[in-house]
Amino acid sequence: MKDLVEVLARALVDHPEEVSVTETEKEGEIILELKVAPEDMGKVIGKQGRIAKAIRAMVKAAASKTNKKVVVEIGQ
């Protein structure tokens, strides 16, 4: 999951070297925290959050095979 989020984010931003994804697991839930450069936040979120929703949907679809809940958090 971590690699999927990282590849998607690097394709969207102007500064791919500043993309980082950390993965933590709490209570059977996997939390992926995506961090990008401040000037790239708009590109990752998109108009009305459409790109962020699409990233979350893709991760959810990929995670359906693992039977675990995956949460994608986007920050700086």
Backbone as CSV, one residue per row, in Angstrom:
resi,resn,N_x,N_y,N_z,CA_x,CA_y,CA_z,C_x,C_y,C_z
1,MET,0.820,-1.192,0.000,0.000,0.000,0.000,0.870,1.264,0.000
2,LYS,1.912,1.216,0.809,2.797,2.371,0.929,3.391,2.736,-0.426
3,ASP,3.831,1.732,-1.168,4.433,1.974,-2.478,3.424,2.557,-3.465
4,LEU,2.186,2.088,-3.404,1.148,2.585,-4.293,0.914,4.077,-4.072
5,VAL,0.779,4.483,-2.825,0.557,5.895,-2.507,1.747,6.734,-2.936
6,GLU,2.935,6.220,-2.713,4.144,6.965,-3.068,4.261,7.164,-4.581
7,VAL,3.984,6.136,-5.347,4.060,6.240,-6.809,3.018,7.226,-7.330
8,LEU,1.796,7.156,-6.813,0.745,8.073,-7.244,1.105,9.519,-6.917
9,ALA,1.589,9.756,-5.717,1.917,11.115,-5.297,3.091,11.679,-6.089
10,ARG,4.116,10.860,-6.315,5.281,11.339,-7.072,4.906,11.728,-8.498
11,ALA,3.912,11.068,-9.067,3.476,11.385,-10.431,2.715,12.711,-10.487
12,LEU,2.154,13.146,-9.360,1.318,14.346,-9.346,2.070,15.636,-9.036
13,VAL,3.145,15.562,-8.274,3.765,16.767,-7.720,4.927,17.290,-8.568
14,ASP,5.326,18.540,-8.277,6.479,19.150,-8.940,7.797,18.781,-8.260
15,HIS,7.734,18.433,-6.975,8.929,18.083,-6.200,8.811,16.646,-5.688
16,PRO,9.016,15.652,-6.566,8.840,14.255,-6.150,9.842,13.800,-5.089
17,GLU,10.965,14.496,-4.987,11.957,14.109,-3.982,11.488,14.417,-2.565
18,GLU,10.484,15.267,-2.416,9.981,15.627,-1.089,8.768,14.805,-0.666
19,VAL,8.387,13.832,-1.463,7.256,12.965,-1.118,7.739,11.889,-0.161
20,SER,7.011,11.732,0.949,7.325,10.642,1.875,6.024,10.046,2.387
21,VAL,6.041,8.734,2.579,4.877,8.017,3.087,5.335,7.184,4.268
22,THR,4.670,7.373,5.412,4.967,6.562,6.585,3.769,5.669,6.864
23,GLU,4.053,4.456,7.272,3.008,3.468,7.517,3.047,3.045,8.979
24,THR,1.922,3.166,9.658,1.798,2.702,11.036,0.548,1.846,11.143
25,GLU,0.565,0.935,12.083,-0.581,0.058,12.274,-1.091,0.194,13.699
26,LYS,-2.378,0.482,13.828,-3.008,0.638,15.131,-4.333,-0.103,15.131
27,GLU,-4.515,-1.004,16.046,-5.781,-1.706,16.252,-6.338,-2.307,14.966
28,GLY,-5.512,-2.996,14.208,-5.952,-3.632,12.980,-6.216,-2.675,11.835
29,GLU,-5.758,-1.442,11.959,-5.974,-0.415,10.951,-4.609,0.094,10.502
30,ILE,-4.408,0.175,9.205,-3.156,0.676,8.663,-3.338,2.149,8.319
31,ILE,-2.452,2.989,8.852,-2.515,4.422,8.591,-1.318,4.800,7.728
32,LEU,-1.602,5.347,6.551,-0.569,5.827,5.643,-0.590,7.346,5.669
33,GLU,0.515,7.937,6.098,0.596,9.390,6.161,1.460,9.887,5.013
34,LEU,0.837,10.627,4.119,1.495,11.166,2.940,1.918,12.599,3.218
35,LYS,3.199,12.878,3.040,3.707,14.236,3.223,4.325,14.704,1.923
36,VAL,3.969,15.927,1.529,4.502,16.531,0.309,4.955,17.955,0.628
37,ALA,5.636,18.581,-0.325,6.066,19.970,-0.169,4.823,20.863,-0.075
38,PRO,4.903,21.950,0.697,3.734,22.836,0.856,3.150,23.340,-0.461
39,GLU,4.009,23.624,-1.439,3.486,24.119,-2.711,2.826,23.029,-3.555
40,ASP,2.979,21.773,-3.173,2.366,20.663,-3.902,1.068,20.158,-3.263
41,MET,0.678,20.741,-2.149,-0.532,20.274,-1.452,-1.764,20.350,-2.354
42,GLY,-1.913,21.427,-3.085,-3.072,21.587,-3.955,-3.142,20.541,-5.055
43,LYS,-1.992,20.123,-5.535,-1.950,19.118,-6.593,-2.347,17.744,-6.080
44,VAL,-2.031,17.463,-4.828,-2.363,16.164,-4.251,-3.830,16.124,-3.807
45,ILE,-4.348,17.245,-3.348,-5.735,17.293,-2.890,-6.691,17.480,-4.061
46,GLY,-6.382,18.379,-4.974,-7.232,18.612,-6.136,-8.425,19.492,-5.829
47,LYS,-9.152,19.871,-6.860,-10.338,20.703,-6.681,-11.395,19.912,-5.937
48,GLN,-11.887,20.503,-4.860,-12.902,19.904,-3.995,-12.481,18.526,-3.488
49,GLY,-11.171,18.273,-3.417,-10.656,17.025,-2.853,-10.802,15.814,-3.754
50,ARG,-11.002,16.039,-5.026,-11.242,14.920,-5.949,-10.043,13.992,-6.082
51,ILE,-8.849,14.542,-6.172,-7.659,13.698,-6.331,-7.401,12.911,-5.049
52,ALA,-7.567,13.566,-3.897,-7.391,12.873,-2.623,-8.397,11.725,-2.490
53,LYS,-9.624,11.960,-2.891,-10.648,10.906,-2.849,-10.278,9.757,-3.773
54,ALA,-9.743,10.083,-4.943,-9.350,9.049,-5.898,-8.193,8.208,-5.353
55,ILE,-7.222,8.862,-4.725,-6.103,8.126,-4.115,-6.626,7.196,-3.034
56,ARG,-7.513,7.703,-2.182,-8.081,6.886,-1.110,-8.884,5.710,-1.677
57,ALA,-9.615,5.935,-2.761,-10.406,4.867,-3.382,-9.505,3.770,-3.947
58,MET,-8.405,4.171,-4.582,-7.475,3.175,-5.130,-6.827,2.352,-4.030
59,VAL,-6.450,3.015,-2.942,-5.828,2.301,-1.821,-6.845,1.363,-1.174
60,LYS,-8.074,1.825,-1.041,-9.121,0.986,-0.451,-9.361,-0.256,-1.304
61,ALA,-9.370,-0.088,-2.617,-9.554,-1.227,-3.517,-8.391,-2.206,-3.415
62,ALA,-7.180,-1.684,-3.328,-6.009,-2.554,-3.200,-5.981,-3.250,-1.847
63,ALA,-6.518,-2.596,-0.821,-6.495,-3.162,0.528,-7.614,-4.166,0.759
64,SER,-8.565,-4.244,-0.127,-9.698,-5.148,0.083,-9.255,-6.605,0.148
65,LYS,-8.129,-6.936,-0.442,-7.619,-8.306,-0.398,-7.008,-8.651,0.956
66,THR,-6.580,-7.643,1.718,-5.919,-7.890,2.999,-6.884,-7.925,4.171
67,ASN,-8.137,-7.551,3.943,-9.157,-7.513,5.001,-8.769,-6.597,6.157
68,LYS,-8.032,-5.533,5.864,-7.683,-4.535,6.871,-8.138,-3.180,6.380
69,LYS,-8.488,-2.319,7.314,-8.882,-0.966,6.956,-7.624,-0.132,6.758
70,VAL,-7.582,0.613,5.666,-6.433,1.466,5.358,-6.917,2.913,5.292
71,VAL,-6.240,3.797,6.030,-6.577,5.219,6.067,-5.410,5.993,5.467
72,VAL,-5.691,6.903,4.549,-4.658,7.761,3.954,-4.847,9.162,4.493
73,GLU,-3.818,9.665,5.177,-3.831,11.030,5.699,-2.831,11.843,4.901
74,ILE,-3.229,13.045,4.515,-2.370,13.914,3.716,-1.959,15.125,4.542
75,GLY,-0.652,15.394,4.610,-0.148,16.507,5.378,1.102,17.091,4.745
76,GLN,1.706,18.051,5.458,2.917,18.701,4.958,4.121,18.178,5.676
